[in-house]
Amino acid sequence: FGGKKSLAFEPLTLVPFQRKMIDLSLLSDDEIKWVNAYHERVRETVERRLREEEQRSSGSPTVDNSDVIAWLREATAPLTRPSAAGMTERREMETVAAA
């Protein structure tokens, strides 16, 4: 914005993006960094609250969020572009499968 101050939006909810719906070939490196930073914020905030919930429920019934935390970590793992070698191998497999 040419050095001018601007307004920005903050997320109202913290929910991971569905990874299988993200086409990395359509994203720039900066966009991938943004998604990864957002996912890191989601992971840190939500995991902290899940752990606090476990601690508050020290009585009965006990809350165990370990499965949810495992899912959260997988859902918010950093996005990475496939290596060039992996892309070539994948195209070769697709070619063989189509034949």
C-alpha positions as MATLAB code, in Angstrom:
seq = 'FGGKKSLAFEPLTLVPFQRKMIDLSLLSDDEIKWVNAYHERVRETVERRLREEEQRSSGSPTVDNSDVIAWLREATAPLTRPSAAGMTERREMETVAAA';
ca = [
       0.000    0.000    0.000;
       2.892    2.320   -0.591;
       3.766    2.692    3.094;
       0.211    3.691    4.014;
      -1.440    2.068    7.006;
      -4.255   -0.319    6.231;
      -6.785   -2.369    8.117;
      -6.602   -6.140    8.291;
      -8.993   -8.896    9.238;
      -8.566  -11.332   12.109;
     -10.147  -14.795   11.958;
     -13.312  -15.247   14.017;
     -12.849  -19.004   14.214;
      -9.764  -21.209   14.315;
     -10.429  -24.236   12.153;
      -7.834  -26.011    9.980;
      -8.258  -25.875    6.224;
      -9.053  -29.265    4.675;
      -5.638  -30.310    3.384;
      -6.885  -32.592    0.604;
      -8.780  -29.648   -0.906;
      -5.640  -27.487   -1.222;
      -3.945  -27.579   -4.631;
      -0.379  -26.516   -3.867;
       0.326  -25.924   -7.560;
      -2.061  -22.958   -7.425;
      -0.426  -21.335   -4.374;
       2.605  -19.079   -4.279;
       5.329  -19.668   -1.684;
       3.994  -16.687    0.301;
       0.482  -18.149    0.291;
       1.790  -21.502    1.556;
       3.656  -19.649    4.317;
       0.421  -17.847    5.239;
      -1.539  -21.129    5.453;
       1.249  -22.693    7.533;
       1.287  -19.687    9.902;
      -2.507  -19.859   10.239;
      -2.371  -23.612   10.918;
       0.332  -23.043   13.540;
      -1.903  -20.475   15.254;
      -4.851  -22.903   15.133;
      -2.747  -25.750   16.533;
      -1.231  -23.723   19.377;
      -4.502  -22.068   20.431;
      -6.792  -25.080   20.175;
      -4.310  -27.545   21.683;
      -3.743  -25.219   24.650;
      -7.496  -25.032   25.272;
      -7.896  -28.803   24.956;
      -5.139  -29.350   27.533;
      -6.729  -26.772   29.859;
     -10.030  -28.653   29.530;
      -8.296  -31.883   30.543;
      -6.772  -30.207   33.598;
     -10.083  -28.663   34.688;
     -11.789  -32.044   34.500;
      -9.494  -33.727   36.992;
     -12.620  -35.136   38.647;
     -15.098  -37.570   37.161;
     -15.635  -38.109   34.257;
     -12.081  -37.572   33.085;
     -11.661  -35.813   29.749;
      -9.038  -37.328   27.448;
      -8.378  -35.195   24.385;
      -5.352  -37.153   23.155;
      -7.163  -38.400   20.010;
      -8.393  -34.896   19.207;
      -4.923  -33.432   19.728;
      -3.390  -36.108   17.463;
      -5.948  -35.260   14.757;
      -5.308  -31.522   15.227;
      -1.551  -31.956   14.808;
      -2.053  -33.959   11.611;
      -4.615  -31.498   10.227;
      -2.339  -28.513   10.890;
       0.993  -30.007    9.839;
       2.942  -27.659    7.563;
       2.178  -27.805    3.851;
       5.166  -28.610    1.667;
       5.507  -28.822   -2.060;
       6.296  -32.280   -3.414;
       9.887  -32.685   -4.566;
      10.587  -32.577   -8.291;
      11.626  -36.248   -8.162;
       8.366  -37.175   -6.449;
       6.369  -35.268   -9.061;
       8.133  -37.091  -11.903;
       7.541  -40.463  -10.252;
       3.867  -39.634   -9.706;
       3.402  -38.602  -13.364;
       5.061  -41.837  -14.504;
       2.708  -43.884  -12.308;
      -0.305  -41.971  -13.644;
       0.865  -42.586  -17.224;
       1.251  -46.328  -16.593;
      -2.151  -46.478  -14.889;
      -3.812  -44.687  -17.820;
      -2.312  -47.058  -20.383;
];
